């Protein structure tokens, strides 16, 4: 569905590139978590995918079409929800009248259903909403556009605890085999149980790009107080319950992915993940 091929991009001509010779592939039918340090280029990557930024070299192909061409048939099949955005101070019905024409698969019924998950209705004035409510309304609109690709940058920022819980239901209830959702976030605990796939990037390197089931087939995650286990772990991290550890899953134990600990492992020992998941080069 989506191929990022050898992208190089910087915001100023002589500045150090944010991305350099960066490549990535995404298939339909999954919720992808995009993780990385601050400044690793996650938001930049989303804007490049959406065709809103022009790379110095390389290209992004969405269904074999370069997104930088910004063709109507391409833009009508993808949607980006940025971390920060402004909505006009108008009723929702007027916003829909002006914008739904660009998305041929938009569904008013789906929008109504999405808003209900967030305890909202169609009778909204966008100008009267709090920032958290605006985010809920905009995400509901984005998903109701029924695009094949949905890009979301820090979608849970600004949401309260009930809102984050509703967001997880919102995504889980609306995933299809024809759609890919890429969620860039630092709030890993907000999305860890939603994901089918994990992408961890560090500037121009893809440290990990794997399905969750493959990760848990090869690694096991649990909490322990055993000093022997902690000393033999690939990675360990103190927690309130004990010490969170990652070990090779040599005995096929079924455990749940601990996304936060996996990310810390990727930052501390990137070579371990590359060896474990057959990464033979610094670039994917």
N, C-alpha and C positions, 0 to 999 in steps of 0.2 A: 504493500500500500504506500509506504513512505520510505524514501531513500535520501539520506543526507550524505552527499559525496564530496569529500575533500574540501570542506568549507574553511575559508580563512576570512576573518572579519576583524576590523578595529574601528573605533569610533572617530579617531583622528588619523590623518595620513601617516604620520611618523610615530604614532603611539604603538606600544606593544600590542600585538593582536590579542583579542579576547579569545578567539578560537583560531587554531592554525591546523590546516589539513585534517579537519575533524569529520569523521564519518559515523553513520548510525543507520540502522534499519528498524522499522516498526511495522508489524503486521496488524491486520484488522482482528477484532474479536478479543481485545484485552484492555485492562486498565493498567497503565504504565505509571509507576512512580519514578520521577526524575529527581535524583538527589545529587548534591554536591556542596562544597564549601561556599561561603559567601564570596561572590566575585568569580565563581568558576565558569560563568557564562550561561547559566540555565535560562534566565529570562531572555537574554540575547538570542539563544538558540530557538526559543519559541517564536520570537518575532521574525527570525530568518525563515523558519518553517512556514510561517503565515505569509511570507512575501512582503512584510512591512519594512524590512531592512535589505540592503543590497550587499552581498558578499564581495570581497575583493577578488576571490576566486572560488571555484567549486559551485555546486548547485544543490537545490532541494527539489526532488521529484516526487510529486504527489499523484499517484495513478499515472506515472510516466510523463507528467507535464511539469515543467519548471514553474514553481510557484511565484518566482519573481516576475513572470509575465502577467500575473494578476488577471488571468482570464475569468470572465464571469462564471463559467461552468466550474472553475476551480474554487473561486472564492465563495460560491454558493454551497459548497460541500465541505467547508471547514469553518470553524469559529474559534476565536481566541478570547478568553476571559482574563484580562490583565489583572495584576495585583491592585492597581489603582486605576480608577476610571471615573468619569462624570456622566451623569444621566441628565437629560433636560427636565425642567420643572413643568412637566405636562402629565395629564392622566395616562395611565397605562394603555388605554384603548387608542389614544392618539399616537403613542409610540409604536404600537403594533401596526396601525394603519400605514405609518411611514416606513417601517422596516421589514415587515414580513414578506413584502413583494420580492425581496432579494433572496429568499430561501424557499424554493418551491415545495419542499417537504415539511414546511412549518405546520404544526398542529395546535389549534386553539385548545382542543381537548387535552392534549399532552401538557400544555402550559398550565391549564387549570389544575391538572393532577399534580404537577410539580409544585405549584404554589401551595397546594393543600398540605404537602409534606412539611412545608415550612410554616404552617398555620397562617397562610395568607390567602387572599382571594383576588379575583380579577378587577375588583373595584378599587384600584390603587391610584394615588397621585404620586408620581415618582419624586416630585419635589418635596413631599412631606415626609419622606422616609429617612430613618437613620442610616448611617453607613452600613451597618450590618444588614438591615432590611433591603437596602439597595443591592447589596451583593447577592442576597437570596433571590431577589426579583430578576436580576440580570442573569444569574446562573440558570434560573428556571427558563427564561427566554432562550438562552443559548442551547440548552438541551432540547427544548421544543422545536428548534430549527431542524433537528434530526439530520445533522450533517454527519458524514462518515468519520470526520476527524474533529475532535474537541480538545483544545489546548487550554489548560487552566494553570494560572500562576498564583501560588499561595492562596488557594480558594477558601481556606478556613480562617485566614487572618481577619479579625474583626467580628467573628462569630462567637457567641457565647456557648456555654457547654451544651444546652439543648439544641442550639443551632448546628454545632458540630456533629451531634448525634443524628440530627435530621439530614445533614449533608451526606453522611455515610449511607443512610437509607436511600437518599435521593440518587446517588450513583449506583448503588447495588441493584436497585429495582429497574434501572433503565439501560443496562448494558446489553448489547446484542452482538451477534457474531459478525455483523457488517460494520461495526463501529470500533474505533480506537480512541481512548481517552488518555491523554498524557497530563499528569498532574505534577507540577514542579512545586516542591514544598520543603521547608525546614521542619514543619510540624509533623514528624514521622508518625507519632502516635495517633494522629487524627486519621491516617489513611492506611496503616499497616495491614489491616485485615480486609481491605478493599482490593488489594492489588493482585493481579495475575502475573505481573512482570515487574522487575526492578532494573532500572538503569542508574548507575552511579558514574558520574563524570568528574574529572578533575582537570579543568581547563581543556586542553586538546586531547586528553586521554579518556577513553571509555574503560573504566576499571571493571565494570560488570554490566552485562546486558543479558539477563536470564529470566526464565519463567520461575515463579515462586516454587512450583512443585519440584523443579530440578534443583533449586537451591537447597530445599529441605531434604531432598534425596541424598545430597552430598555433605550437608552440614546439619548438625543438630544443636539446638538452642535450649538451654535450661538454666535454672538458678540452683546454686549449690553452696554449701559451706565446707566441702571437702577440700583440704589443702592439696591433696594428691591430684584431684581432678583439676583444680585451678592451675596448678603448676604445669599440667600437661595440655592445657587448652591452647587452641590457636589464638584466642583472644579472651580476656576476662575484664569485667568492669563491675565495680561495686555498685550495689543497688540497695534500696531499703529492705528488700526481702532476703538479701544475701549477695552472692556474686553471680552476675550473669556471665555465662561462658558460651563459647562456640568451640565445638570439637568436630573432627571428621566423623561422618555418619557411617562408620564401618559395620555396624550391626543393624542397619536399616530401621532405626528407631524413628517413630513418627513424632515430630515436635512441631510447634508453631513457630513461624518466622519471627524473630526479634529484629525488626528493621533498624532500630536505633543501634543495637550492638553490631549488626552487620555493617552499617555505615562506618562506625568507629573502626572496625577491622579493616575496611577498605582504605581508610585514611592512614592508619598506622602501618599496615602491612599489605600494600597493594599487590605485591608479587605473589602473596599466598593465594589470593583470589584468581589471579591470572593462571597460576599453576593448576589450581583446582578445577577451573572451568576452561582449560585449554586455550588460554590467551597467550599467543606466542609472540605478539608484537605490542608496542606501545600504542599503536593506533588500531582501532577495530577495522 
